[in-house]
Amino acid sequence: MKTIAPLFTDRDLSWLSFNARVLSEAENDTVPLMERLNFLSIFSSNLDEFYKVRIPKLLVGKKKPLLKTIHKEIVNQQEFFGRILHNKILPQLQKNHIELIYNKPIPPFMEGRLIQYFTHSVAPVIELYQLPLKDNFLIKSNSLYQVIFATSAEGKENMYILKIPTNKLSRFYETDSNNRKHIVFIDDILKKFLPEMYFPNMTVSIWNFKVTRDANINFEKEEDILENLEAYLENREKGKTTRFLYEKDMPLKKLQSLLQVLSIPFRDAVAGSAYHHLKDLNLISIEDEKASYPPMTAIERHTGEGSVFELIEKQDFMIHTPYESYDKVIDFFMEAATDEKVTEIYITIYRTAMNSVIIEALMIAAKLGKKVTVFVELKARFDEENNLKWLRKMKNAGVHIITSIPKLKVHAKVALIKRNKKKYALVSTGNFNESTARYYTDHIMFTADPEISNEIETFFNFLLKKRKPLSSDEVSFKHLAVGQFNLMPLILEMIEREIQNHKKGKPSGITIKVNNLEEIIIISKLYEASQAGVKVELIVRSICCLVPGVPGQSENIKVTRIVDRYLEHGRIFIFENDGENKIFIGSSDIMNRSMYDRIEVLCPVYSPQLKNEILELITIQMNDNIKATEINLNLDNKPISNNEIPVRSQYDIYDCIQKKFTE
């Protein structure tokens, strides 16, 4: 019987396919050892977030029947994780003279040092609680705990829990002996020495566990979000349990007893290894420089060429992080802060660095009397607290703050500076965050094009209204594609134009690079383009609900995924347009949230030089046959095997930029 291909792939299964691709880098013997540990860490962290954000929605949504399939895939991936760690990583660590004590007894020669460490460093910070707990005690999400079952000689058993103090001590204890580094989990140190100190003459068993909670925040009164945000964040810590991760060898009766006193349903219990929260594996250090990727020093472009504003006046230019230094972005704001000709500064903040130089520059500007307007998105998940901190500091410095719009998130990454009756704009595919700029691949365009800068000013004027667009609003965008205004219609129009061009025998083609592809109306339009004969090439990092390569549906669509040393984060839309390419860059993915629940900005690239620059970089990525995989209808990450010259796009892009701008 012929199998009928689905029209759309489930978004959560597709995301799990991405996390499997991350895990495959940890398995890859050609990847340096420290980087393989990093990929294991990333996989673990990703899965934690999946349980915090996606599982809660699946538990109450229409996709509840899919949970069984999702859990099965997660179990398979976790088992694969264990095999990689045990069969590949641990032996490689040994070859590097590192002994990670994993699932085996602590060596006798270490016990003397560990007793001292336990007595002087660990014991003083232990907080032990007898179960049942008091009503006000909270098992924190994604923190590590141990449950202790202590039975007296008379047969009376008591239960205790302690929070493994990784907030005060390292997860690992390291010691050198015979030219080898030995590393012990603090979990095992507690299991070894805690019984004798706290429960002498008792039979003791200790088991690790971790609770993950729903991290979604229901902003009931978004109009008062600033006043209530701290309360919302506090309630997040009390979110509903979505996973109770326990050691798979823990006796069933003990597990049931623990779940009962913690009021956690058995359905949330997930069996795991003896060690949880293995995102901490990236804390292990390996001194051999060959254990890490070779340094890739950020390229400095336009050095010694005067101020940023003078550069922009000469011509539009871009930087591509992390291959290029982020300093030009910082210079853009630092110069604006102190330049006497600058009168106004506007910027959107979604996620920013903990110690943001950019925000420091904005505060300096305000203190010097410039008009500084900053939109701060307080609903940026897991960055709410950092954004609130900076909001308060900026407000105290005299910055005019615009906060979240009810029922919308502003995800756009744009800035505008008014200087000497001229306007200078900055459009980015990534956040204004100098920390993540070191390992996220993004594109930042600097322009003085009045058509773009005028519309960015219109965009900020709309944000000042702090509400959703109304049909009565006399706001239109002819150049920018802005969410809630013309973003989705423009994308559909561009695809339709390629369809018509192909039918007329004109040059046609679509190339899109995004983090996620989910929205079914746009996917259906891409299917229509494929059926019309238009070649569609997609680079999608994570979620891809489009099913490629299906005859009669999507045979002209190819989807690739690139996972390498840097996180692919740029968003690029390229339409052949009868040989006159239309290119857009910006903040928007093709997600439901991007189209319906966010304000995004895509900006056209008008400069012929910058168009060629983007096309050159995207062509390198499309030809990647080392770190790119092709996604098929089964969600497999198929290695691209061909006889072409080897192309590792992240390295080749770096070489391309270096040759072009350092000659």
Buried (B, 14 or more C-beta within 10 A) or exposed (E): EEEEBEBBBBBBBBBBBBBBBBBBBBBBEEBBBBBBBBBBBBBBBBBBBBBBBBBBBBBEEEBEEBBEBBEEBBEEBBEBBBEBBEEBBBEBBEEBBBBBBBBEEBBEEBEEBBBEBBEEBBBEEBEEBEBEBEEEEEBBBBBBBBBBBBBEEEEEEEBBBBBBBBEEBEBBBEBEEEEEBBBBBBBBBBBBBBBEEBBEEBEBBBBBBBBBBBBBBEBEEBEEBBEBBEEBEEEBEEBEBBBBBBBEEBEEEBBEBBBEBBEBEEEBBBBBBBBBBBBBBBEBBBEEEEBBBEEBEBBBBBEEEEEBBEBBEEEBBBBBBBBBBBBBBBBBBBBBBEBEEBBBBBBBBBBBBEEBBBBBBBBBBBEBEBBBBBBBBBBBBEBBEBBBEBBEBBBEBBBBBBBBBEEBBBBBBBBBBBBEEBBBBBBBBBBBBBBBBEEBBBBBBBBBBEEBBBBBBBBBEBBEEBEEBEEEEEBEBEBBBBBBBBBBEBBBEBBBBBBEBBEEEBEBBBBBBBBBBBBBEBBBBBBBBBBBEBBBBBBBBBBBBBBBBBEEBBEBBBBBBBBBBBBBBBBBBBBBBBEEBBBBBBBBBBBBBBBEBBBBBBBBBBBEEBBEBBBEBBEBBBBBBBBBBBBBBEBEBEEBEEEEEEBBBBBBBBEBBBEEBEE
